[in-house]
Amino acid sequence: MASLGVSSAAIPRSIKFSIDSHPSFSASLPNPLFSSSSPKFLIPLTIIPFVDSSKWSNRVSFFPGFLSRTKDVQSLKEELYQTIAPLDRGAEATPEDQERVDLIARKLEALNSVKKPLKSDLLNGKWELLYTTSQSILQTQRPKFLRPNGKIYQAINLDTLRAQNLETWPFYNQATANLVPLNSKRVAVKFDSFKIASLIPIKSRGSGRGQIEITYLDEDLRITRGNRGNLFILKMVDPSYRVPL
């Protein structure tokens, strides 16, 4: 999620947030981015005497390659989900686990078909954080009851260039941010407001900033890498969700 995070002196010391891809709060307030239709070949009734067979063979060979790539992606996604399932969003990951997850993620990134994710509607909606290496989110140095134990979400809407991070049980903290695209994959993030327990608003004075890069995107999986080198893996849960303005 975007560890969208750094520490900010502009808000109370008890609050910290990270900008790699997901804001993070302290112990009292832990924290919580084508289908192309297949070509149609119209065969005329007239006989064309000279045909470049290599062009046809190239078109035909596309389909086995496409099917093979799709199979590879599905296989890697299944392997990724199975690998991260017992890792408690990364809190229980050993260095070996982290290395394995990163390797699978890189294989998926190499097969990414959405080359311009910041121009894709697939990015819009609410995503659930499945795994991260960000300690500002995991807070593994704290007792488990002082960490966010419920689901953590990140929402993005490209039409308004808004993002939102949401914690659930037990803290229910929220943070919203403006997005500034830097290219078709990378976006700068600036947090502008926070809510403690979903009720108490806190305005940011603009010190919460960072960048994230979307390295893989499809209908239900997003892989993001933060400017601090952290990895974030998220799944789509609600494509219709709208981030508050």
Buried (B, 14 or more C-beta within 10 A) or exposed (E): BBBBBBBBEBBEEEBBBBBBBBBBBBBEBBBBBEEEEEEEEEEEEEEEEEEEEEEEEEEEEEEEEEEEEEEBBEEBBEBBBEBBEEBBBBBEBEEEBBEBBEEBBEBBEEEBBBEEBBEBEBBBBBBBBBBBBBBBBBBEEEEEEBBBBEBBBBBBBBEBBBBBBBBBEEBBBBBBBBBEEEEBBBBBBBBBBBBBEEEEEBEBEEBBBBBBBBBBBBEEBBBBBBBBEBBBBBBBBEBEBBBEE
